[in-house]
């Protein structure tokens, strides 16, 4: 996001600092530009934020790509329409089949998540989050649209409960979701 405080130069300065600090601790950085969902658009009006112009995106991502490479960090973008392949920046998969297969040392038999935007590369997954539970108050966040509700839900958090907010009450109806493993059990020769 860009405004008079969070300028292109601001983002460059702090991205460089973060990369230098984290270079020994991370291998990947995924960048996303602000999306103006209904709640986000309403919340950010006082911040005078504008969607980055195409030239700003290219300038910023060219810098980010160079800095990331200099620090041994792979960089990609999350659900962005921009083709930045000429800058060595590809499209991300936050829930990345190849990465999970590499880390888990198994093959997965699973497809693209049909419930995400078309440019999203994530594989099928189950969201375990809940709207209006974070008290940080980030105005650009799409997951909180009611600060008072977020405060109340946060107060109901119980680390011993299987729920994000509250606990299962006697009159609650619990639906069991049938899930299966997506690990491909097929033997492979190579």
Protein Blocks (a to p, Z undefined) as FASTA:
>chain_A
ZZfklgfklmmmmmmmmmmmmmmmccbdcdddddddfklmmmmmmnopacddfklmmmmm
mmmmmmmmmnopacddehiabdcklnopacddfbafklmmmmnopacdddddfkbcfklc
bdcdddfbdehkbfnlpakbmkbcbfklmmmmmmmpcfkbcbfghcddfkbccddddddd
fbdfbdcfZZ
